[in-house]
Amino acid sequence: MSETLIAAFLSAAVTLTVSLITNHAQSEKSRALIEYQVGELKKQVEKHNNIIERTYKLEELTAVQTEQIKVANHRIEDLEKWKGSTQ
């Protein structure tokens, strides 16, 4: 009977060892995959943030140019009025 117990314990120990090794390997693969995915996500977020910053700068520039056009149009109107009053 003791040989049967020893064989059972030995079998259990080997099974446990194999399970632990397999679980460790799977967790390492999962960790590596998650790290890769997080890295890719960081790259995408960085690209998105750069686009947002560029869009904000373009909106500011457009606002300035719109104001400059308004000023130029007012000057043209003033010159046309002045020209009309001198004739």
ChimeraX attribute file (.defattr): number of C-alpha atoms within 10 A of each C-alpha:
attribute: neighborCount
match mode: 1-to-1
recipient: residues
	/A:1	6
	/A:2	7
	/A:3	8
	/A:4	9
	/A:5	10
	/A:6	11
	/A:7	12
	/A:8	12
	/A:9	12
	/A:10	12
	/A:11	12
	/A:12	12
	/A:13	12
	/A:14	12
	/A:15	12
	/A:16	12
	/A:17	12
	/A:18	12
	/A:19	12
	/A:20	12
	/A:21	12
	/A:22	12
	/A:23	12
	/A:24	12
	/A:25	12
	/A:26	12
	/A:27	12
	/A:28	12
	/A:29	12
	/A:30	12
	/A:31	12
	/A:32	12
	/A:33	12
	/A:34	12
	/A:35	12
	/A:36	12
	/A:37	12
	/A:38	12
	/A:39	12
	/A:40	12
	/A:41	12
	/A:42	12
	/A:43	12
	/A:44	12
	/A:45	12
	/A:46	12
	/A:47	12
	/A:48	12
	/A:49	12
	/A:50	12
	/A:51	12
	/A:52	12
	/A:53	12
	/A:54	12
	/A:55	12
	/A:56	12
	/A:57	12
	/A:58	12
	/A:59	12
	/A:60	12
	/A:61	12
	/A:62	12
	/A:63	12
	/A:64	12
	/A:65	12
	/A:66	12
	/A:67	12
	/A:68	12
	/A:69	12
	/A:70	12
	/A:71	12
	/A:72	12
	/A:73	12
	/A:74	12
	/A:75	12
	/A:76	12
	/A:77	12
	/A:78	12
	/A:79	12
	/A:80	11
	/A:81	11
	/A:82	11
	/A:83	10
	/A:84	9
	/A:85	8
	/A:86	6
	/A:87	5
